[in-house]
Amino acid sequence: MIPPEPPRFRLGTRRSPLAMAQAEEARTRLATAHGIEAAHIEIVSVTASGDRIQDRALAEIGGKALWTKELDAWLLAGEIDFAVHSAKDVETIRPPEIAIGAVLPREDVRDVLVGAASVTALPQGAIVGTSAPRRAAQLLHARPDCKVITFRGNVATRLAKLAAGEADATFLALAGLNRLGETGTGHPLDAEAWLPAPGQAAILIECRADDARTRDFLARVDDAPSREAVLAERALLAALGGNCHSPIAVLTQREDGVLTMRAVLYSPDGAEQVEAAATFAPEDCEAPARLAADLLARAPAAITVHFSGPAPA
């Protein structure tokens, strides 16, 4: 008897080099977990709006939806079975028809500084390129003498801009560099001192909420510790009511089955900051909201103006 043909799936992804590397990682993990050939998972790529528009900050042109809207449309239309995203690029509030089917094992969450050995080693008045409000605020808090200019584009584009002398330094995510094989680029920053972005270094796989077949297929690669940390960080964002203009840094660590979350909110100019931490069980879904409430209660107006708080029930 001829064995049945393994089911085939269509994986949607952005067409950028890093997104394609993440899609390949997801496909390899799924194929290995199910004992099938990678060819049974077809990669379908799209050039996202966020990749097409490179001359303005993301917050000015539509926010994180520019990374997801094309893939969302394909997913809801049934043209793909699931989509692979960087967790930090996915809007906090998602359509109810879309579910997180899996979170892959999280990579190194640290940022990398390219152009200097450390933030303190940057020359006086250094020009630093970044399009991330979080990185800009962190830098200006530590080094108010520096000047921040907008740097957008993929890793290669930003490194090329740096090499061309458009800035003295820039920041990149270590996880992205590792996934691209760009090891040894820049200087990793201590995550305890320079907290990363919510969701940084994690890969989300989304599918239709009512697609039981695909949800079962994806469940085999879901990494529980990574999912717990990422969902806690997304819950914090939801309770803060942050957006692409809202500078927030968060580090979530797991030890002995318990999560410890440290979060810092900044004013965009870095002049003001407020910090809080909490330790809680992963199943305590309200803990991130309590942490958010504590932060907002103690934050000055220069910070709270950039956070709307929890959405009405």
C-alpha positions in Angstrom: 0.0 0.0 0.0 1.3 3.5 -0.9 1.5 5.7 2.2 -0.6 8.8 2.1 0.9 12.0 0.9 1.8 14.3 3.7 -0.3 17.4 3.9 1.0 20.5 2.1 1.0 24.0 3.6 1.6 27.5 2.3 3.8 29.7 4.5 3.5 33.5 4.0 6.4 35.9 4.7 7.8 39.3 3.8 10.4 39.2 1.1 13.2 40.9 3.1 16.4 38.9 3.7 15.7 38.6 7.4 12.1 37.7 6.9 13.1 35.0 4.4 15.7 33.6 6.9 13.0 33.4 9.6 10.6 31.7 7.2 13.2 29.1 6.3 13.8 28.5 10.0 10.1 28.0 10.6 9.9 25.6 7.6 12.9 23.6 8.7 11.6 23.3 12.3 8.1 22.2 11.1 9.5 19.7 8.6 11.8 18.2 11.2 9.0 18.1 13.8 6.6 16.3 11.5 9.2 14.1 9.7 8.3 15.5 6.2 10.3 17.1 3.4 10.6 20.8 3.6 9.1 21.0 0.1 5.8 20.1 1.6 5.8 23.7 3.0 5.7 26.2 0.2 7.1 29.7 1.0 5.0 32.5 -0.5 6.6 35.9 -0.2 5.3 39.5 -0.5 7.0 42.9 -0.4 5.3 44.5 2.5 4.4 48.2 2.6 6.9 48.7 5.4 9.7 47.4 3.1 8.7 49.6 0.2 8.7 52.9 2.1 12.2 53.6 3.4 12.5 57.4 3.7 10.2 58.0 6.8 9.9 56.6 10.3 7.5 53.7 10.6 5.4 55.6 13.2 4.7 58.4 10.6 3.4 56.2 7.9 1.0 53.7 9.5 2.9 51.8 12.2 3.4 48.1 12.5 0.4 47.3 10.3 2.7 48.1 7.4 4.6 44.8 8.2 1.5 42.6 8.4 -1.4 43.9 6.3 -0.6 42.2 3.1 0.0 38.8 4.8 -3.2 39.3 6.9 -5.2 39.8 3.7 -3.7 36.6 2.1 -4.3 34.7 5.3 -7.9 35.7 5.7 -8.5 35.0 2.0 -7.2 31.5 2.3 -4.2 32.1 0.0 -1.7 31.1 2.6 -2.2 28.8 5.6 0.1 30.6 8.1 2.3 33.6 8.2 5.7 34.1 9.9 6.6 37.4 11.6 9.1 39.0 13.9 7.1 39.3 17.1 8.1 42.9 17.7 6.7 43.8 14.3 3.2 42.5 15.0 0.5 44.9 16.3 -0.6 44.3 19.8 -4.3 44.2 18.9 -4.9 41.7 16.2 -8.1 40.7 14.2 -10.0 38.0 16.1 -10.0 35.8 13.0 -6.2 35.5 13.4 -4.5 33.5 16.1 -0.9 32.9 17.2 -0.3 29.2 16.2 3.3 29.0 17.5 6.2 30.9 19.0 9.5 29.5 18.0 12.4 29.3 20.6 13.5 32.9 21.3 16.9 34.0 20.1 19.3 36.3 22.0 17.3 39.4 22.9 20.2 41.9 23.0 20.8 44.9 20.8 24.1 45.4 19.1 25.8 48.8 18.8 27.7 49.2 15.5 30.3 52.0 15.3 31.5 52.1 18.9 32.4 49.6 21.6 29.7 50.9 24.0 27.2 53.7 24.4 29.7 55.5 26.7 32.4 55.1 24.1 30.5 57.1 21.5 32.3 60.4 20.7 30.8 63.6 22.1 27.9 64.7 19.9 27.9 61.5 17.9 25.2 61.1 15.2 23.4 57.8 15.7 21.0 56.4 13.2 17.8 54.6 14.3 14.1 54.6 13.5 13.1 53.0 16.8 11.6 55.4 19.4 12.8 53.0 22.1 16.4 53.0 21.0 16.4 56.8 20.4 15.0 57.5 23.9 17.4 55.0 25.6 20.3 56.6 23.8 19.3 60.2 24.6 18.6 59.2 28.3 22.2 57.9 28.6 23.8 60.3 26.2 21.8 63.5 25.7 24.7 65.0 23.8 24.1 62.6 20.9 22.0 63.4 17.8 19.5 60.8 16.5 18.7 60.7 12.8 16.2 58.3 11.1 17.7 55.1 9.8 15.4 52.7 8.0 15.9 49.7 5.8 17.1 46.1 6.2 20.3 45.1 8.0 22.4 45.5 4.8 20.9 48.9 4.0 21.6 50.3 7.4 25.1 48.9 7.5 25.7 50.5 4.1 24.4 53.9 5.3 26.8 53.6 8.2 29.7 52.7 6.0 28.9 55.7 3.8 29.3 58.0 6.8 25.6 59.0 7.2 26.0 58.4 10.9 28.7 57.5 13.4 26.8 54.5 14.8 23.6 52.5 14.7 21.8 49.8 16.6 20.7 46.3 15.3 19.1 43.3 16.9 21.6 40.5 17.6 19.0 37.9 16.8 18.6 39.3 13.3 22.3 39.3 12.7 22.6 35.7 14.0 19.8 34.6 11.7 21.5 36.2 8.7 24.9 34.7 9.6 26.3 38.1 10.4 28.1 37.0 13.5 30.8 39.3 14.9 29.1 42.5 13.7 29.1 45.3 16.3 29.1 45.0 20.1 26.3 43.4 22.0 24.8 45.5 24.8 24.0 44.1 28.2 20.3 43.3 28.2 20.1 44.1 31.9 21.3 47.6 31.3 19.9 48.2 27.8 16.5 46.5 27.8 15.2 45.2 24.5 12.0 45.9 22.7 8.8 43.8 23.6 8.9 40.7 21.5 12.5 41.1 20.4 14.2 38.0 19.0 11.0 36.0 18.9 9.3 34.6 15.8 5.5 34.3 15.7 3.6 32.1 13.4 0.0 33.2 12.9 -2.9 31.3 11.3 -6.6 31.6 11.0 -8.3 31.1 14.3 -10.8 28.6 12.9 -8.2 26.5 11.0 -7.9 23.5 13.3 -5.8 21.6 10.8 -3.1 24.3 10.6 -3.2 25.0 14.4 -2.5 21.3 15.1 0.3 21.4 12.5 2.0 24.4 14.1 1.5 23.2 17.7 4.4 20.8 17.3 7.0 23.6 17.2 5.4 25.9 19.8 8.0 26.7 22.5 6.1 27.2 25.8 8.7 29.3 27.6 9.1 31.7 24.6 5.3 31.8 24.2 4.8 32.7 27.9 7.3 35.5 27.8 6.1 37.0 24.5 2.5 36.8 25.4 3.3 38.5 28.8 5.1 41.3 26.9 2.2 41.7 24.5 -0.2 41.9 27.4 1.9 44.6 29.0 1.8 46.6 25.7 -2.0 46.2 25.5 -2.4 47.5 29.1 -0.1 50.4 28.4 -1.9 51.4 25.2 1.4 52.0 23.5 1.9 52.7 19.8 4.8 53.1 17.4 5.6 56.5 19.0 5.7 55.1 22.5 9.2 54.3 23.8 9.1 51.2 25.9 11.8 48.6 26.8 11.1 45.3 28.5 13.2 42.3 29.6 11.4 39.1 30.6 13.4 36.3 32.2 12.2 32.9 33.3 13.6 30.9 36.2 12.1 27.9 38.0 8.9 28.3 36.1 8.4 31.9 37.1 8.6 35.1 35.0 10.4 38.2 36.1 9.5 41.3 33.9 11.3 44.6 34.0 9.9 47.5 32.0 11.0 51.1 31.4 8.9 53.8 29.8 10.6 56.9 28.4 9.7 60.3 27.0 10.8 60.4 23.4 13.6 62.8 24.2 14.9 60.5 26.9 14.7 63.1 29.5 12.2 61.2 31.6 11.9 57.6 32.5 9.9 55.4 34.9 10.8 51.8 35.7 9.0 48.9 37.4 9.4 45.1 37.8 7.2 42.2 38.7 7.6 38.5 39.3 4.6 36.2 38.5 3.5 32.8 37.3 3.0 32.5 33.5 -0.7 31.7 34.0 -1.2 35.0 35.9 -2.6 36.9 32.9 -3.4 40.0 34.9 0.2 40.5 36.2 1.4 42.5 33.1 -1.7 44.8 33.4 -0.9 45.5 37.1 2.7 46.3 36.1 1.4 48.6 33.4 -0.9 50.4 35.8 2.0 50.9 38.3 4.2 52.4 35.5 1.5 54.8 34.3 0.5 55.8 37.8 4.1 57.0 38.5 5.0 58.3 35.1 5.2 62.1 34.4 3.0 63.7 31.8 5.9 63.7 29.3 5.6 59.9 29.2 1.9 59.3 29.8 0.9 61.4 26.8 2.4 58.7 24.6 0.4 55.9 26.3 -3.4 55.6 26.2 -3.8 52.9 28.9 -5.9 49.8 28.6 -8.7 49.7 26.0 -12.3 49.9 27.4 -13.7 46.5 28.2 
